[in-house]
Amino acid sequence: MAEFGFNEHHQNEVINYMRFARAKRLLRLKTIESCFQDLKDSRLVEETFTVDEVAEILDGLQVVVRGEVETELINTAHTNVLLLRQLFSQAEKFYLKLQTDVSELENRELLEQVAEFEKAEFKSTSKKTNQEASKPKLAPLNEGGISELLNKEIARLQEENEKLKSRLRTLETQAMNALDEKSKVEKALKDLQKAQGEQESPCSKDISSLEDTMAALQADFQKSLSDSTASQKQLQDNLIAAKHDLLRVQEQLSLAEKELEKKFQQTAAYRNMKEILTKKNEQIKDLRKRLQKYESED
């Protein structure tokens, strides 16, 4: 599988899926074999059968085997859809758009490579089969380029946002403590003024200093709150800009592919091939007309 360009992690994932598919295939083959065995045990109890009886037996066997094969094919298709769902869901978390080429599914050369890999992988029966790793967390399919830079920027902004939130919580705690101190001082001042009348309190300077400190804390708190709001807005703007850059790059790649295909269609080799196919189609049509003519005469 190394010739397909897979890394070690993805190769292990492919091996796990092939093991799953192989187990399902062997189970279905055993089921089909049991259908034939059941037929032998239940119907083939006489020495001779008429043509109608043999046809009836084969028709019944055909229905059973057809149902088993159809069930397995449907289940395989649905299983592949669930596998694609996992990959697409993982890609959408990183704003990726995966594409599939259905024509590659019938590539005989690639199919033979897969068959050779499966034969080599499951040839030795002495391999350890009892080692079953825990279900891994899905990892991103693309760790390079724009996605990697986007992930790093998101991580950095999230860390900075956490620091600002921690500082904001600290300032809130300090502000609440200052408010409690101010309430206690005001209460003590009122009690002292009530006892001494209109006489100036000796603690007035301390109270004034405490009020200045409280005002400074409030100003610092408001400034930190504004910085936190601005940082969050910057984080959102950076994420939106990164998404737009990623979509723009993908659109440029799509346009480049279309332009390349258009240039290929304009080449002499493509035109020659198209002319050859056109001539072949006309020859086939002519041969069909002649064949129909001969068949009508017969």
VENVENTA-V187200 format. One record per pair of residues at least 12 apart in sequence whose ideal C-beta (glycine too) atoms are under 7 Angstrom apart, sorted by the first residue. I is the first residue (numbers start at 1). J is the second residue. Records with the same first field share a line. If there is no record, write none. Layout:
BEGIN
I=J / J
END
This chain:
BEGIN
1=14 / 117
3=113
9=139
15=121
17=83
18=118 / 121
22=122
28=68 / 72
31=68
32=65 / 68
35=61 / 64 / 65 / 68
39=57 / 61
43=57
86=138
90=138 / 140 / 141
91=141
94=140 / 147
95=243 / 246
96=142
97=250
146=245 / 246 / 249
150=242 / 246
153=238 / 242
154=239
157=235 / 238
160=231
161=231 / 232 / 235
164=227 / 228 / 231
165=228
167=224
168=224 / 225 / 228
171=220 / 221 / 224
174=217
175=217 / 218 / 221
178=213 / 214 / 217
181=210
182=210 / 214
185=207 / 210
189=201 / 203 / 207
END
